[in-house]
Amino acid sequence: MKKKNKYTDFLNIGLKLLKWYDLNARDLPWRKTKSPYHIWVCEIVLQQTRVEQGKNHYLNFVERFPTVESLSSAEIDEVLLYWKGLGYYSRAINLHKAAQQVMEDFGGAFPDSFSEILKLKGVGKYTAAAVSSICFDEKVPAIDGNFYRVLSRVFADDFDVSSPKAYAYFYELALLIMPEENPETLTKRLWIWVQEFVKLKIHNVKSVRFKKIVWLTKQEKC
């Protein structure tokens, strides 16, 4: 078993991911803003929803509810109407409740730190990390089960991804590849990188494309 302390070039992986994303990133509407409200809505829309399916729903939703204030003051029936087609309606209900929280508990200003964002209804660690890193440059990696599996393969680490301690373990591992500057850019790049691995069915470590990408994170030339 290879443990993470045997690697000495973690940061280089993060820097290569930045370059990789610049070549592979799609043109998506939420990548053109650092508005915490819009990034938050985007993250909730994309839970259990493919990007191509969610994109138009996201655009319609933020066109009708362009601010957290407009969402908070809307009738829940209208919010659910604009959520139609996305399913998992509890997400829309929690969005509405969280928008009201922002207005009542934060004076209408979207909370600007991981710990404060985490207090919002329906917001978990991944979403809080995504919003705080993308919008407020907080160095907090946004990771979930897919990230655990990818990172465990990249670093040949056999830590149990189903363990209750997995989040804390892979959180620390992800921190090691995050440059001090521009954590928001690495958050976006990590997301698309992991989605690429998911498409490849990341349990199949024999995949040629998987091995090529991992190899390119290890050294400059291959």
Secondary structure, DSSP 4 states (H G I P E B T S, - for coil): ---GGG-S-HHHHHHHHHHHHHHH----GGGG---HHHHHHHHHHTTTS-HHHHHHHHHHHHHHS-SHHHHHHS-HHHHHHHHTTS--THHHHHHHHHHHHHHHHSTTSPP-SHHHHTTSTT--HHHHHHHHHHHH--------HHHHHHHHHHTT----TTSTTHHHHHHHHHHTT--SS-HHHHHHHHHHHHHHHHHT-TT-TT-HHHHHHHHHHH-S--
